[in-house]
Amino acid sequence: MSTTQIKCKCGALYQRVEDEQPLEEKGSFECGLCGKEIERWSSTHWPSFVLIEKPGASPSARKSGRTQTS
């Protein structure tokens, strides 16, 4: 299992966790904020994504893990 961070062009930051599975799977992931495709795969390595920072989050919110809401 590997963990990385990936950033969408809109500024959303995601934690990406990849886990190896016995079967190959095809899929894609789109940003939950802007809808842009971030990744496409066809592999036995299945990624999962968790939003960890919204675009425009204040520096104090980044440190505490909170994001600003409008």
N, C-alpha and C positions, 0 to 999 in steps of 0.2 A: 504494500500500500504506500502510495506517495501523496504528499500534500503540497500544493503550491497555491499561489494567488494569481488571478488573472483579472485584467481590467478591461472593461468595455470602452468603446470610443466615447460613450456618453459620460464616463467617469465612474460608473458603478464598479465597485471592487468585490470580487467573489473569491471565496476559498474553494479550491478545486481539489477533491480527493479522488484518487484513482485506485480502483481495486481490481485485481485480476480474477476473472471468472472462467469456468470451464467451457462456456459457449461463446461464440462470436455474436456480437450484437451491433446493429447499425442504429445510429441515432444522431440527434443534434440537440444543442442547448441554445435557447434564445434569452437575451437579457430580459428580466422581468420588468424593467423600467421603460426601455425604449423599443424592445422587440427585435433588436438586431441579433442575427445569428453570431454567436461567439465561438462555437466549436461544433464540428461534425466528426463522427467517428464510425469506424467499422472494424471492430477489434474485440479481443478477449479482455482488454483493459477498459473497464466501464467507469467513466467519470461521474461524479455527482458535484453539485454546486450549491453554495450557500452564500447569500448576499451578506457581506460584512461591512460595507460602507456605501451609502448613497452619495451621489454627486452633490457637492456643495456643503458637506458636513463640516461643522466648525471644528477647529483644532482641539478644543476641549472635549467635544463629543467623540472625536476619533480616539482620544486617549481612554475615555471611559467606556467606549463601545456603543454609545448612543448616537443617534443621528437626529438632525433637525427635521421637524415636520412643518408643513405650511398650513 
